[in-house]
Amino acid sequence: MQGDEEKRLGIPVGMMNDRDKINRSGSEHGFISFLVSPLIFGAVGCFPVMHPLALQMTTNMTEWRNYWVQQSSPNPEDVKKRDDDIKKIQDRVEELRDRKGSLQTIRTAKTLNLNM
C-alpha cells in the first residue's frame, strides 16, 4: 500500500515497498534473519520461557524457504546459502534451549537446598 501511494505521488518507491519488484518469500528470509532473530534471541536469553517463540521462528524460516524455492526456482548455490543461514539460526535456538534446561536445573537445586 505504501509503495502504491509512493508511485501515485511520483516519489521514489522504497526498496521493500514495490509489489511489482519484491519477492516476498525471499524478503521474509532477510527480515527474519536480520531483524526478528536478534530480537527473539535477546528476549529468550532474558526470558527462557519464551523459547517456543524461537522454535516457531525457525519453522517460519523453513516454510518461507520452501515457498521461495517453489515460487522462484533459485539456483542450488542460493538454496544452500539460505539453508546454511537457517541452520545457524536453528543451532542458536538449540543453544538457548540447552541454556533454558540448565537454568531450570539450577532453580530446582536451589529450591531443594532451601527446603533442607
N, C-alpha and C positions, 0 to 999 in steps of 0.2 A: 504494500500500500504506500509506504513512504517513497519507494522508487518510482511508483506510478505518479505520485504527486510531484516529485522532482522532475520527471520527464514533462509533465504538463506545464510546469513553471519554466521549463527550458534551462534548468540549472544542472550542474553535473550530478549524475546519479552515484550514490555511494556504492562502494565496491560490492557489498553484500546485499544490496537492495534492488538490483536489476533482475527481475524474474526471467528475462529473456536470455541472460548470460550466466546466471548462477546455477551450479549443480548442487542442489540442496543436500542430497545424500553425501556428496563429497565435502561440502562445507560443514556439515554436522560433525565430522571427524575432527576437524580443526577446532571447532567450538568446544567440543568435549575435552580434547587434548590440552588446549591452551588456556581455557577459562574454567570449565567445570571441574576437571580433575584436581587442579591445585586447591580449589575451594573445598572440594569433598575431602581431600587428603588432610587439609588443615582441620576441618570440622571433626573428622573421625579421629584424628590424633588427639584432639581435646576431649571429645565425647565418643568413646569407643562404642557406645550403644547405637551409634548411627552407622555402624558398619554395613547393615543391609543396603543403605543408600549407595555405598561404594560398589557393592555387588551388582546392584541394578544398573549403575553407570557402565560397568563392563559389559553387561548384557546389551544395553542400548548401543554401545560402540560396535559390538559384534553384529547386531541387527542392521545398523546403518551401513556397516561394511558390506554385508551380504546384499543389501538393496543397491548399493553403489556398484558392486560387481555386476549384478543383474541388469541394472539400468545403463551403465556406461561401457561395459566390456573393456575394462582397462588392461594395459599390458601386465604381464606377470611380475615385472620389477616393481610396478606401482602397488600391486596387490601385496607383494612381500613386504614392502615398506609399511603399509597400513597394518599388516599382520604383526610386524615387529613392534610397532607403536602400541598396538592393543596388548601384546604380550607384556611389554614393560609396565603398562598400567595394571594389568592383572597381577603381575608379580608384586607390585607395590600394595595392591589391595590385600594380597595374601600376607605380606609383612604386617599390615595393620591388623589383620585377623589374629595373627600369632601374638602380636602385642596385646590385643584385647584379652586373649586367653591368659597371658602372663599376668595382666593386671587383676583378672578375676581370681587367679591362684593366690596372688599376694593379699588381696582383700580377704579371701577365705582364711588364709593363715593368720592374718591379724585378728580376725573375728574369733578364731579358735583360741588364740593366745589371750584375748581379753576375757574369754569366758572361763579361763582356768583359775 
